Amino acid sequence: MARRRKILVSEARKGLDDLKAKIAGTRSPEEAKFEVAKEIGVPLKKDYNGELTSKQNGKIGGKLGGGMVKELIKMAQENLGKKH
């Protein structure tokens, strides 16, 4: 069963969704996982995906989440550089 991690600052949802779409190169965050799945060759469908392995699902989430973390770190480093 998938679990959804709760965002601590609910006002950040739109910013995180926008970042997810940017990382995946899509217009909307809903399309992001499908675009990433297509890029890495995972047959993700819009309906039931019970036949996918944990490894396949992890590749999709890892690519999206990892890209988001890298971008957030880059943004933080840029902001630190501006404060000096």
LINQUITA-V494516 format. One record per backbone hydrogen bond with DSSP energy under -1.0 kcal/mol. CO is the residue of the C=O (numbers start at 1). NH is the residue of the N-H. If there is no record, write none. Layout:
co=CO nh=NH
co=CO nh=NH
This chain:
co=9 nh=12
co=10 nh=13
co=12 nh=16
co=13 nh=17
co=14 nh=18
co=15 nh=19
co=16 nh=20
co=17 nh=21
co=18 nh=22
co=19 nh=23
co=20 nh=24
co=21 nh=25
co=21 nh=26
co=31 nh=35
co=32 nh=36
co=33 nh=37
co=34 nh=38
co=35 nh=39
co=36 nh=40
co=37 nh=42
co=42 nh=44
co=49 nh=52
co=53 nh=57
co=54 nh=58
co=55 nh=59
co=56 nh=60
co=57 nh=61
co=58 nh=62
co=59 nh=63
co=60 nh=64
co=61 nh=65
co=62 nh=66
co=63 nh=67
co=64 nh=68
co=65 nh=69
co=66 nh=70
co=67 nh=71
co=68 nh=72
co=69 nh=73
co=70 nh=74
co=71 nh=75
co=72 nh=76
co=73 nh=77
co=74 nh=78
co=75 nh=79
co=76 nh=80
co=77 nh=81
co=78 nh=82
